[in-house]
Amino acid sequence: MRVVTVGVHIVDVLTRPVEFIPEGQDTVLVDQIRLTAAGAAAGTAVDLVKLGNQVTTMGAIGDDELGDFLVMVMSRHGVDVSWLSRRAGEQTAASILPIRPDGGRPSFHVPGANLSVTFDDVDAEVLREAGAVHLGGVDVTFGLGDPAFFELLDSVRAAGTIVTMDLLSEMPDLLGMAKAFLPHVDYFLPNESQAKLMTGAPDVETAASLLLAEGPRGVLVTLGAEGSLLATRADSPGADGVRVERVPALKVEVNDTTGCGDAYCAGFVTGLLHGQDVLTAAGWGTAAAARVASGLGSDAGITDLASTLSLLPGNPAPAAQE
């Protein structure tokens, strides 16, 4: 079953461990430097392929060397990049990430061609043939906030396609615009800071409930070392008609948190496509995030579905895809 990722594509340049930025022209020796395909669409696409899915990605990159690299590395991983638009004269989005010894990741970022993505960069027929569509970073690709795109999302959902959504920034104005997508997606997967900024809620439980009221079937808030929180509509409505469940993180040695949210999305979507319930699929996302945290970069750690799921208690065997 094919998954289509739509949205942000970034080249990440990562190095670890970085304890300080040297002054002047001093040199500091590090253990590792990598270039990876990253971003809420590209990074998720690579992880989805590693987990056994067929993946097509859509968005915009520049016609520069960074764009050449992104096309090459995504193709090498098995992602279909034939629908990826290339913008003449524009830069491909890129980030430089000096990774601290504790896995933290300050960044230097150029948004590049991501800011130019519009509905014209989306092929409706490819989306209609997909088992799932993942919107990655619609707060940055705000040109997708088009009534025609919302209508397309509604039509593919009505036909049985699962639509999920993740974000990129923590800028209140951009996050506010992203709320317009919520009635048109099935599952929304922000991090804790994004959820609180979008709602003004003092705690993550309230934030998730408020986001759920905007229209999606479920809200999954990633909480870093605290795991994630799942909010869905209760079968037997209580005071607010919302069921809130916690999914604990898995204990792994954390080298780099870059791309953990993208990996969580990839694992979650994979679980849904294998017929798992939402809570179990969230566990699959947790396992994928744990694998990525153990390496360097958004594509690190994950090799295949079986080894990823081996991190989970009971090591659940994946159901066959239809």
C-alpha positions as CSV (number, residue, x, y, z in Angstrom):
1,M,0.0,0.0,0.0
2,R,1.4,3.4,-1.0
3,V,2.0,6.3,1.3
4,V,2.3,9.9,-0.1
5,T,4.2,12.5,2.0
6,V,3.5,16.1,1.2
7,G,5.3,19.1,2.5
8,V,8.8,20.0,3.9
9,H,12.0,18.7,2.4
10,I,15.3,19.6,4.0
11,V,19.0,18.6,3.7
12,D,20.5,18.2,7.2
13,V,24.2,18.6,8.0
14,L,24.8,17.0,11.4
15,T,27.8,16.7,13.6
16,R,28.3,15.2,17.1
17,P,29.3,15.7,19.8
18,V,29.4,19.5,20.0
19,E,29.9,21.0,23.4
20,F,30.7,24.5,22.3
21,I,31.2,26.6,19.1
22,P,35.0,27.4,18.8
23,E,36.0,31.0,18.6
24,G,37.8,32.5,15.6
25,Q,39.2,29.9,13.2
26,D,39.8,27.2,15.8
27,T,39.1,23.6,14.9
28,V,37.4,21.0,17.1
29,L,37.5,17.3,16.3
30,V,34.2,15.5,16.4
31,D,33.2,11.8,16.1
32,Q,30.8,12.0,13.2
33,I,29.4,14.3,10.4
34,R,26.5,13.2,8.2
35,L,24.3,14.6,5.5
36,T,20.7,13.3,5.4
37,A,17.3,13.8,3.8
38,A,15.2,15.4,6.5
39,G,12.1,17.5,7.1
40,A,8.6,16.4,8.0
41,A,7.9,15.1,4.5
42,A,11.3,13.9,3.4
43,G,12.5,12.4,6.6
44,T,9.2,10.7,7.2
45,A,9.3,9.3,3.7
46,V,12.7,7.7,4.2
47,D,11.6,6.1,7.5
48,L,8.3,4.8,5.9
49,V,10.3,3.1,3.2
50,K,12.6,1.5,5.7
51,L,9.5,0.2,7.5
52,G,8.3,-1.6,4.4
53,N,6.0,0.9,2.7
54,Q,6.0,2.2,-0.9
55,V,6.3,5.9,-0.7
56,T,5.9,8.9,-3.1
57,T,6.9,12.4,-1.9
58,M,5.7,15.8,-3.1
59,G,6.9,19.3,-2.3
60,A,9.5,21.7,-3.7
61,I,13.3,21.9,-3.7
62,G,15.8,24.1,-5.5
63,D,17.7,23.4,-8.7
64,D,21.0,23.6,-6.7
65,E,23.5,21.0,-5.5
66,L,21.6,20.4,-2.3
67,G,18.5,19.6,-4.3
68,D,20.6,17.1,-6.4
69,F,21.8,15.5,-3.2
70,L,18.2,15.3,-1.8
71,V,16.9,13.6,-5.0
72,M,19.8,11.2,-5.0
73,V,19.7,10.1,-1.4
74,M,15.9,9.8,-1.3
75,S,15.9,7.8,-4.5
76,R,18.7,5.5,-3.1
77,H,16.5,4.8,-0.2
78,G,13.6,3.9,-2.5
79,V,11.4,7.0,-2.3
80,D,9.6,7.9,-5.5
81,V,10.7,11.6,-6.1
82,S,9.2,11.9,-9.6
83,W,6.6,14.4,-8.2
84,L,9.0,16.5,-6.4
85,S,9.1,20.0,-7.9
86,R,12.4,21.8,-8.6
87,R,12.4,25.6,-8.4
88,A,14.8,27.4,-10.8
89,G,17.0,29.9,-8.9
90,E,15.8,28.9,-5.5
91,Q,17.7,27.2,-2.7
92,T,16.9,23.8,-1.3
93,A,16.0,24.1,2.4
94,A,18.9,23.1,4.6
95,S,19.9,22.9,8.3
96,I,23.2,22.7,10.2
97,L,22.7,20.9,13.4
98,P,25.5,20.7,16.0
99,I,24.4,17.8,18.3
100,R,25.2,18.2,22.0
101,P,26.4,15.2,24.0
102,D,22.9,14.8,25.6
103,G,21.3,14.6,22.1
104,G,20.0,18.2,22.1
105,R,20.1,19.9,18.8
106,P,20.3,23.7,18.2
107,S,20.0,24.5,14.5
108,F,20.9,27.0,11.8
109,H,18.2,26.8,9.1
110,V,17.4,28.2,5.6
111,P,13.7,27.5,4.7
112,G,14.4,27.8,1.0
113,A,11.9,26.4,-1.6
114,N,9.6,24.9,1.1
115,L,8.0,28.4,1.5
116,S,6.9,28.2,-2.2
117,V,4.9,25.0,-2.0
118,T,1.3,25.3,-3.3
119,F,-1.6,23.1,-4.3
120,D,-0.1,23.1,-7.8
121,D,2.7,20.9,-6.5
122,V,0.2,18.1,-5.5
123,D,-1.0,15.5,-7.9
124,A,-4.6,14.6,-7.0
125,E,-4.7,11.3,-8.7
126,V,-1.6,10.0,-6.9
127,L,-3.2,11.0,-3.5
128,R,-6.5,9.2,-4.5
129,E,-4.6,6.0,-5.1
130,A,-2.7,6.1,-1.7
131,G,-3.5,4.1,1.4
132,A,-2.3,7.0,3.5
133,V,-1.3,10.7,3.0
134,H,1.1,12.3,5.5
135,L,1.2,16.2,5.6
136,G,4.6,17.2,6.9
137,G,5.1,20.8,7.9
138,V,2.0,22.5,6.7
139,D,2.8,25.4,9.0
140,V,5.7,26.2,6.7
141,T,4.2,25.1,3.4
142,F,1.3,27.4,4.1
143,G,0.5,27.7,0.4
144,L,-1.2,24.4,0.8
145,G,-3.9,26.1,2.9
146,D,-6.1,26.2,-0.2
147,P,-9.8,25.4,-0.2
148,A,-9.1,23.2,-3.2
149,F,-6.6,21.2,-1.3
150,F,-8.9,20.8,1.7
151,E,-11.6,19.5,-0.7
152,L,-9.2,17.0,-2.1
153,L,-8.2,15.8,1.4
154,D,-11.9,15.4,2.3
155,S,-12.5,13.4,-0.8
156,V,-9.6,11.0,-0.3
157,R,-10.6,10.5,3.3
158,A,-14.1,9.7,2.3
159,A,-12.7,7.0,0.0
160,G,-10.8,5.4,2.8
161,T,-7.4,7.0,2.7
162,I,-5.8,7.8,6.1
163,V,-4.6,11.5,6.4
164,T,-2.1,12.4,9.1
165,M,-0.4,15.7,9.8
166,D,2.8,16.8,11.6
167,L,4.3,20.3,12.0
168,L,7.8,21.8,11.7
169,S,8.0,25.2,13.5
170,E,7.2,26.6,16.9
171,M,6.2,30.0,15.5
172,P,2.8,31.0,16.9
173,D,1.6,32.8,13.7
174,L,2.5,29.8,11.5
175,L,1.0,27.3,14.0
176,G,-2.2,29.3,14.1
177,M,-2.6,29.1,10.3
178,A,-2.0,25.3,10.5
179,K,-5.2,24.9,12.6
180,A,-7.2,25.3,9.4
181,F,-6.1,21.8,8.3
182,L,-7.4,20.1,11.4
183,P,-11.0,19.4,10.1
184,H,-9.5,17.8,7.1
185,V,-7.1,15.2,8.7
186,D,-7.6,12.0,10.6
187,Y,-4.7,12.2,13.0
188,F,-2.6,15.2,14.1
189,L,0.8,14.6,15.6
190,P,2.3,17.8,17.2
191,N,5.0,17.9,19.9
192,E,4.1,19.3,23.3
193,S,5.3,22.8,22.6
194,Q,3.4,23.1,19.4
195,A,0.2,21.7,21.0
196,K,0.3,24.3,23.8
197,L,1.2,27.2,21.5
198,M,-1.7,26.3,19.2
199,T,-4.3,26.2,22.0
200,G,-2.9,28.4,24.8
201,A,-3.6,25.5,27.1
202,P,-1.5,25.2,30.4
203,D,-1.1,21.4,30.1
204,V,-0.8,18.8,27.4
205,E,-4.0,17.0,28.2
206,T,-6.1,20.1,27.8
207,A,-4.2,21.1,24.6
208,A,-4.8,17.7,23.1
209,S,-8.5,17.8,23.9
210,L,-8.9,21.3,22.4
211,L,-7.1,20.2,19.2
212,L,-9.3,17.1,19.0
213,A,-12.4,19.4,19.1
214,E,-11.1,21.0,15.9
215,G,-12.1,17.9,13.9
216,P,-9.4,15.1,13.7
217,R,-10.2,11.6,14.9
218,G,-7.2,11.5,17.1
219,V,-4.4,13.8,18.4
220,L,-1.0,12.3,19.4
221,V,1.3,14.7,21.2
222,T,4.9,13.6,21.4
223,L,6.6,14.3,24.7
224,G,10.2,13.4,24.2
225,A,11.6,11.3,27.1
226,E,8.0,11.1,28.5
227,G,6.7,9.2,25.5
228,S,3.5,10.5,23.9
229,L,-0.1,11.2,24.7
230,L,-3.1,10.0,22.7
231,A,-6.4,11.8,22.7
232,T,-9.4,10.2,21.0
233,R,-13.2,10.5,21.3
234,A,-14.5,8.2,24.1
235,D,-16.9,5.4,23.2
236,S,-18.8,6.2,26.4
237,P,-18.5,10.0,26.7
238,G,-17.4,11.3,30.1
239,A,-17.3,14.8,31.2
240,D,-15.7,16.0,28.0
241,G,-16.2,13.0,25.7
242,V,-12.4,12.5,25.3
243,R,-10.3,9.5,26.1
244,V,-6.7,10.3,27.0
245,E,-4.0,7.6,27.1
246,R,-0.3,7.7,27.7
247,V,2.3,5.8,25.7
248,P,5.6,5.5,27.5
249,A,8.9,6.0,25.8
250,L,11.3,3.1,25.4
251,K,14.6,3.2,27.2
252,V,17.5,3.6,24.8
253,E,20.8,5.4,24.7
254,V,20.0,8.8,23.1
255,N,22.6,10.1,20.7
256,D,20.5,12.6,18.7
257,T,16.8,13.6,18.9
258,T,16.8,14.9,15.3
259,G,14.0,13.3,13.3
260,C,12.4,11.4,16.2
261,G,9.0,13.1,15.5
262,D,9.3,12.1,11.8
263,A,10.1,8.5,12.8
264,Y,7.2,8.4,15.2
265,C,4.8,9.5,12.4
266,A,6.3,6.9,10.1
267,G,5.8,4.1,12.7
268,F,2.3,5.3,13.5
269,V,1.2,5.4,9.9
270,T,2.8,1.9,9.3
271,G,0.9,0.5,12.2
272,L,-2.4,1.9,10.9
273,L,-1.8,0.4,7.5
274,H,-1.1,-3.0,9.1
275,G,-4.6,-2.9,10.7
276,Q,-3.4,-2.0,14.2
277,D,-5.6,0.1,16.5
278,V,-4.6,3.7,17.2
279,L,-2.9,2.9,20.6
280,T,-0.9,0.0,19.2
281,A,0.1,2.1,16.2
282,A,1.3,4.7,18.6
283,G,3.5,2.0,20.1
284,W,5.0,1.3,16.7
285,G,5.7,5.0,16.4
286,T,7.4,5.0,19.7
287,A,9.7,2.1,18.6
288,A,10.6,3.9,15.4
289,A,11.5,7.1,17.3
290,A,13.6,5.1,19.7
291,R,15.6,3.6,16.9
292,V,16.3,7.0,15.4
293,A,17.3,8.5,18.7
294,S,20.1,5.9,19.0
295,G,21.9,7.2,15.8
296,L,22.7,10.5,14.1
297,G,20.2,12.1,11.8
298,S,16.5,11.5,10.9
299,D,17.2,8.3,9.0
300,A,19.5,6.7,11.5
301,G,18.8,3.5,13.5
302,I,15.8,2.1,11.5
303,T,16.7,-0.8,9.2
304,D,13.4,-2.6,8.9
305,L,10.0,-3.2,10.5
306,A,10.8,-6.4,12.4
307,S,13.9,-5.0,14.1
308,T,12.1,-1.9,15.0
309,L,9.2,-3.7,16.6
310,S,11.6,-5.9,18.5
311,L,12.1,-3.0,20.9
312,L,8.5,-3.3,22.1
313,P,7.4,-5.6,25.0
314,G,6.1,-8.8,23.5
315,N,7.7,-8.0,20.1
316,P,4.4,-8.0,18.1
317,A,4.5,-9.6,14.7
318,P,3.2,-7.2,12.0
319,A,-0.1,-8.2,10.3
320,A,0.0,-8.6,6.6
321,Q,-0.9,-5.5,4.5
322,E,-3.9,-5.7,2.2
